Amino acid sequence: MRRNLDQSEAAIVQVFEDKQRVWECEMEELRQNYAGRLQQVTRRAQRTQQALQAQLARLQQDKRRLQDEMTLLLAQREELEKKCLDFRKEQADILPRLEETKWEVRETRSSFSD
């Protein structure tokens, strides 16, 4: 009976050790599988980060270009506003003389008509 118990115990231990080896193999496969997936995800994340950094650099470059254009346009606007003001002043100076000239022409015509 003792011998049967020892044999049963040995068989149970053998089954347990076999299952343990199978579980260890499965765990190692899972570790390798997830390590591979982690590497893929890491590479994808790095590529995405590089793409975002490149996009950010392009956007910063565009921002600088647009700021330069805006500065130029504001300077041009200021220059055009100054020219417009100068033209208005010139027009204000010319209009009274023009009216005076028109009046003189009318006077001259009316003196020839008489």
C-alpha positions in Angstrom: 0.0 0.0 0.0 2.9 2.3 0.9 4.4 1.4 -2.5 1.1 2.3 -4.3 1.0 5.6 -2.4 4.6 6.4 -3.5 3.8 5.5 -7.1 0.6 7.6 -7.0 2.5 10.5 -5.5 5.3 10.2 -8.1 2.7 10.1 -10.9 1.0 13.2 -9.5 4.4 15.0 -9.2 5.3 13.9 -12.7 1.9 15.3 -14.1 2.5 18.5 -12.1 6.0 18.9 -13.4 4.8 18.2 -17.0 2.1 20.8 -16.7 4.6 23.3 -15.1 6.9 22.8 -18.1 4.0 23.4 -20.5 2.9 26.5 -18.6 6.5 27.8 -18.6 6.8 27.2 -22.4 3.4 29.0 -22.9 4.6 31.9 -20.7 7.8 32.2 -22.7 5.9 32.2 -26.0 3.6 34.9 -24.5 6.6 37.0 -23.4 8.2 36.7 -26.8 4.9 37.5 -28.5 4.3 40.6 -26.4 7.9 41.7 -26.6 7.6 41.6 -30.4 4.3 43.5 -30.3 5.9 46.1 -27.9 8.7 46.6 -30.4 6.2 47.1 -33.2 4.2 49.6 -31.2 7.4 51.4 -30.1 8.7 51.7 -33.7 5.2 52.9 -34.8 5.2 55.5 -32.0 8.7 56.6 -33.0 7.7 57.0 -36.6 4.6 58.9 -35.6 6.7 61.1 -33.3 9.1 61.9 -36.1 6.3 62.7 -38.5 4.7 65.0 -35.9 8.1 66.7 -35.3 8.5 67.2 -39.0 5.0 68.6 -39.3 5.6 70.9 -36.3 8.8 72.2 -38.0 6.9 72.8 -41.2 4.2 74.6 -39.3 6.7 76.7 -37.4 8.3 77.6 -40.7 4.9 78.5 -42.2 4.2 80.6 -39.1 7.4 82.6 -39.5 6.8 83.1 -43.2 3.2 84.3 -42.5 4.5 86.6 -39.8 7.0 88.0 -42.2 4.3 88.5 -44.9 2.0 90.1 -42.3 4.8 92.5 -41.3 5.4 93.4 -45.0 1.7 93.8 -45.7 1.2 96.0 -42.7 4.2 98.2 -43.9 2.7 98.4 -47.4 -0.7 99.3 -45.9 0.8 102.0 -43.8 2.6 103.3 -46.9 -0.6 103.3 -49.0 -2.5 105.0 -46.2 0.2 107.7 -46.1 0.0 108.1 -49.9 -3.8 108.3 -49.7 -3.5 111.0 -47.1 -1.0 112.8 -49.2 -3.4 112.6 -52.2 -6.3 113.9 -50.2 -4.2 116.8 -49.0 -3.1 117.5 -52.6 -6.8 117.2 -53.7 -7.8 119.6 -50.9 -5.2 122.1 -52.1 -6.1 121.7 -55.8 -9.9 121.8 -55.5 -10.1 125.5 -54.5 -7.6 126.5 -57.3 -9.6 124.4 -59.8 -12.8 126.1 -58.8 -11.1 129.5 -59.1 -9.8 128.5 -62.5 -13.3 127.4 -63.6 -14.7 130.7 -62.4 -12.0 132.6 -64.3 -12.7 130.6 -67.5 -16.4 131.4 -67.1 -15.6 135.1 -66.6 -13.3 135.1 -69.6 -16.0 133.5 -71.8 -18.6 135.8 -70.6 -16.4 138.8 -71.3 -15.8 137.5 -74.9 -19.6 137.0 -75.3 -20.4 140.5 -74.4 
